[in-house]
Amino acid sequence: AIVALTLLIRFALYPLNAGSIRNMRRMKITQPLMQKKVKEIQERHKDDPAKLQEEMGGVYKGIRTPGGRKPTLAFQASSLNRSGTSPGGPSAWTEWIGNAVG
């Protein structure tokens, strides 16, 4: 019964996990380009930390990762709820997810 429940939850969360894997692959491709851009900005603004921080924020703001932490949080929440081992009781994870996502 536990194996069946685990498989059911895995299949239910598959679309979220697939999106997360797709985003990780995209990030792996864009990472070298981002590192090059970051080094270029650091060289340009090495004497002005405020401008450097502003430019770096602009670079990372352009990266969009739909899904982000949500698939992992959903799986952790369902695991904690089933086992009843979440710190603070079985309902504490709902508050934790609300704080982490929002």
Secondary structure, DSSP 8 states (H G I E B T S, - for coil): -HHHHHHHHHHHTHHHHHHHHHHHHHHHHHHHHHHHHHHHHHHHTTT-HHHHHHHHHHHHHT---SSTTHHHHHHHHHHHHHHT-STT-TTHHHHHHHHHH-
